[in-house]
């Protein structure tokens, strides 16, 4: 330090110089040359002489004036220097101003884009600064911490690096139906308050990991194993993110959860084979259920349709029978009224209508019962139908015989039966 100050004020010397620090006599001898031809003896530098030279240079710089008659021939400078107090004060003020200026400019700092600076006054949070060129009071009054708030940070739970590098103490958890399940997931988050992130929690990364683990255990503990393994993965991830955000807000951590991603959800490796068998059995059960449901969907509508048809037919038959009975009763009452007025006429009319109805619905046969002719019966309906079929003009000539012509042809067996009945009548 002393050597650097001496160099600053112009005292150039070398530690290897044998005449280093020997005073004005040695300097005078070096200027005039060594007249007697003797070389000055080697030795350590004269610190007292160096100090005197330093004082002289300093007084000249600060505006002092030299007093006394210089140094004697022996190098013991007898004349001292009396510094000017006014000049010394001005120099001290200049030095103080320069030091204050350097101290003040040390408070400037730059915040990059996507970052924010938390300024603290005597260790207490004062304010936060945006990106750009900022200034604060220099230390020890104020200090600052720069935090990156734009980057997305990730916490891994149940694994490290990839899903194969499992952490069983974190990944194994119990479901509501008392089954053990192995889950690996990652949480992505951003910072929404840099001051809370820095000062409200001691170990931020560990805190977020513990919150994530606690949240996933609570959600899985209220869910079935099949739900977590298959259809409920997205629902579990969403519930974990919401629960984590509630806990982090309660802790005032300054963290915003961005996404929760399920990396792997499976049963423990020790029971993987048995679980695969159980899954296959469940699939077979679902297939059998689906087949039974398909069969039921095919049979039940048909049975319901048949039931509905039978019910409608029964209702129709009921309506028909009731209507027919009511019509017959009404007709009988009307006939009774007419019978009471003219019994003989009404009785003949009823007989004729009945015979007309009978002959209309049966085949007409004429039997020669008096003579012993070989022609026992004459099928008039057959003859009429044949004549109508051969001569279309006969339809207009014999309109009354049209119902008989429209009757269906009887079989040979039926004709033989009627022939036998006719013969029986003839015999009687």
Buried (B, 14 or more C-beta within 10 A) or exposed (E): EEEEEBEEEEBEBEEEEEBBBBBBBBEEBEEEEEEEEEEEEEEEBBEEBBEBBBBBBBBBEBBBEEEEEEBEEEBEBEEEBEBBEEBBEEBEEEEEEEEEEEEEEEBEBEBEEEBBBBBBEEEEBBEBBEBEEBBBBBEEEBBBBBBEBEEEBEBBBBBEEEBEEBEEEBBBBEBEEEBEBBBBBBBBBBBBBBBBBBBBBEEBEEBBBBBBBBBBBBBBEEBEBBBBBEEBBEEBBEBBBEBBBEBBBEBBBBBBBEEBEBBBBBBBEEEEEEBEEEBEEEEEEEEEEEEEEEEEEEEEEEEEEEEEEEEEEEEEEEEEEEEEEEEEEEEEEEEEEEBEEEEEEBEEBEEEEEEEEEEEEEBBBEBEEEEEEEEBBEBBBBEBBEBBEEEEEBBEEEEEBEEBBEBEEBEEEEBEEBBEEBEEEEEE
